[in-house]
Amino acid sequence: MILLQIYGTPAPQGSKRHVGNGRMIEVSKKVGPWRAAIVEQAIRDGVSETRLDGPLVLRVSFYLQRPKGHSGVRGLLPSAPRWPFRVPDLDKLVRSTGDGLTQAGVIADDARIVVIHAQKVYADDRATGAEICISQMIEGNEYE
């Protein structure tokens, strides 16, 4: 099992744009720094180039900054939602994170992920980023 604490702004895997000669580039300017944060943390934690293979389980919590409009003079407004149910899309956050884990060499390929547990929460009392747990699927059990 590999645990990673990533700091930064989680960015969704967006659309791609054709730039000629069969090349596609990422439209979102934020996804590159997010993937780089994953790679840098994997290197710091000594898990880059681990290349977990076989069926994998991904558990990830994304911690997002709360919009300024959720707070008033006396703190969090009663009308502020508990959960970030607007953009970015959770599935697109998972896609960019899987690609970042592959780029870092933590996993052989994000296609190896067979179970995903993911959530978006507001980072009210902590830094923005993500907590990531990657583990092998255990034979005979649903997952570890």
Residue, then its C-alpha position, 0 to 999 in steps of 0.5 A: m500500500i502506498l499513501l501520498q499526501i499531495y499539496g496544491t490545487p487539484a485540477p481536473q483532466g480536461s479536454k484536449r486540443h489538436v495542434g497539428n501533426g497528430r499532436m494533442i495538448e491539454v486545454s487546462k493550464k492547471v492540470g500540469p502543475w497538479r500532475a507535477a505536484i504528484v510526481e514531486q511528492a512521489i519522489r520525496d516519499g521515495v515511491s516514484e518508480t514503484r510501478l504497482d501492477g495488477p489490479l489496483v484499488l485507489r482511494v482519494s480525497f480531494y480537498l478543495q478551497r471553499p469559495k469566498g462567498h461562503s464566508g461572512v464577517r462572522g465566519l462560515l455562513p449558515s447557507a454555505p453547503r457542506w459538500p463541494f457539489r459544483v465544478p470541478d467534476l470528481d471523475k475528471l479529478v480522478r483522471s488527472t490524478g491517475d495520470g499523475l500517478t502513472q507519470a510518477g511511476v507509482i503505478a504501471d498504468d492507470a488502466r490497472i485501477v479496478v476499484i475507486h473510492a473518491q470524494k471531494v470535500y472542502a479544505d476548511d481546516r487544512a491545506t488544499g490537495a489530496e490524500i491518496c492511497i493505492s493498494q493491490m487488490i487482494e485475491g479472495n476479498e473484494y479489495e483491501 
